[in-house]
Amino acid sequence: MSIWADMSTIVTATLSGDINFKVVQAYRSDGAWFVFGPLTIIGAVLVHFIYKAVPWLDRNLERSIVVYAYIIMATIIFVGVIQRFVFSNQVPWSTTIPPLLFMIMAWYGCSFNVKLRTHLSFSEFRTSLSPKGQFACLMFDNTLWMIFCIIVVTTTSRVTVNTYDNFAIVLGTDNVMRWWFIVTMPLCFIMMAGRVLGNALEDIANFRSGQPLIKQAVIGGDV
Amino acid sequence: MSDGTWITIISLAVTFLFMMGTPVLLIIFYWVVGCSFVLDLTLDNTGAEMLNVFKDGFALLAMPLFILTGDLINRSGIAKRLSDYAYACLGWLRGGLAMASIGACGLFAAISGSNSATTATIGSMLHPEMVKGGYDERFSAATAAAGGTVGIIIPPSIIFIVYGFLMNLEVGQLFLAGIIPGVLMVIAMMMVCFVVCTINKWGFLTDISIGRIVKTAIGAWLGFFAIGLVLWGIYTGKFSPTEAAGVTVGFGIIVGLVSYPLNKLMKNDPTLPIDEKPVSSMFVVDGFKLFDIPSIVVRSAQITGILAPLIAVSVVMQQILSLLGAQETIGGLVTSMGGYYPVLFTAMAMVFVAGMILESLPVTIIMAPILAPIAASVGVDPIHFAVIFLVGASIGFITPPYGLNLYVASGVTGVPYFRLLRYSTMYLASLIAVWLLVAMVPALALSLLPS
């Protein structure tokens, strides 16, 4: 199939929910990059404007997701141990759902750190650069983050559709589909792209107004 | 151009980006992407592996849970009680507060499993006290940074979990093997404190008081209980490390929630000095409210959100290195050194150099699968090598230019990164001495293992 045909298959099948082997093949083609690349950027713009329009979401969306995923994960494991000690049995999904919640927590936490700019880096040389040099470095980082998001949105969308097509069920459950968890990943990276866009606009504004561009980030500080 | 040339160019380019301050996560990711293009590999593996690492790994779950445990015991006030106990025991010595800081790191590490949590908690708690007590602020901050290294050697430990997960070794055994080396690291760093403080005449000496030691030991009983719970559970096989982490999280939450109203009910005054506090008040810690839990969890989530993605991309990097034949190349180089000790010391040198430029988790994920089989081939016990490797990786937390604990200590104390280095190098020397000792005396790692 041509790239256009693949792109058309991806879009129509995803919108209609009619996923079959042919659609999975289309997702694996190069056409997927041409769908999910622009989609990530459009999504980033949309997410950024939603955050601007609803500041509560800007402050709380990612942190709520990670907090709930963390608490549910810890609770399932803790209750599982108590069940085993007290009742001598344990629900079978108590070891299969927590890793999926960990996956969600890890990547939404990653997005949260993009917002706070607390990802580990060696910033000693950068801080000694001129404002122009610092601005160039920051914009380059933002570009790298955006490409990172595009790559991961595309590849995890392929994993999602594959999991959907396989009717993969979470082990230990009767009807909890794995793709319900996996689909949060492309969404997470679109949200992360929104954060990257927000950071880029903030950097531009700071550069124009002569504000400091690099601030000391404290891990566990501004949360 | 050959593939090798391209990969060299990519490696140099990402090294340049690293020096210019690009986040480590992006550095590793783009190295993987670049190599994937050169080797004509699909990027789908990268995307899939970034999910699979988490969703297929129950053992790895212990990592976020032990990070959360650290934050819970800090917020509930247990960590403060442990540091009070350490100070009561060591305050009569020259440099006692600094030694107490190291001791508190060791005790905190025995409940939490994170180096950065240990540094951040003890650093933010004891740095102001040390500066008030006449210690140089650079020394105080360096003490917090160095003390944090035991956070991942004294069990439970995040990095032992990752190592066991990767190398298919029983994490419980790794934990046991880490106890003596961790204690030795604490003792070695305390000796540095003593020497440096004696030379500089820092700190005030307090009288030794058995009553105070007993009182603070009573105050720290919840901390000792948590340490005992973790070690008992893992040692007897009652629960896996992940479950032990879940249990300590549950313990931390229950203690925090029960203590808060109890503390109010008993009308305990937190501002009173320990000597004036009634003994009954020492049984209860400050605790926290139900509504405080999200703010505690979000701090842990932030640290997990930094470390967990690094694990994911490092796993993919390791796969690419494997495809590139790194194991054979490095293996050839290391084994050409000769027998047991030359191979061991070459491997240690590689871990040390890698620790200077990379975060310890990527170092472990990338180097362990390459070096462990080589060490095994010359007769190094796998558990012994794991401990040697991980003590080396923990030293990487205070080796410049990239020492995570130095950054964390700088962040929580406000002492600039480069100013920390003057005193952190003294701790570094003592830790290297312990490292060599652990390498040369296998019994230090293996004697606690069940026969």
Interface residues (C-beta under 8 A of the other chain):
Chain A: R28 R63 V66 V67 Y70 I71 M73 A74 I77 F78 G80 V81 I82 F85 T95 T96 P98 P99 L100 F102 M103 M105 A106 W107 Y108 G109 C110 S111 F112 N113 L116 T118 H119 L120 S121 F122 S123 E124 F125 R126 T127 C137 F140 D141 L144 W145 F148 I151 V152 T154 T155 T156 R158 V159 F181 I182 M185 Q216 A217 V218 I219 G220 G221 V223
Chain B: F18 M19 M20 G21 T22 P23 V24 L25 L26 F29 Y30 V33 L43 D44 T46 G47 A48 M50 L51 F54 K55 D56 G57 F58 L60 L61 P64 L65 L68 S116 A120 K238 F239 T242 E243 A245 G246 V247 V249 G250 I293 P294 S295 V297 V298 R299 S300 A301 Q302 I303 T304 G305 I306 A308 P309 L310 A312 E359 P401 Y402 L404 Y407 V408 G411 V412 Y417 F418
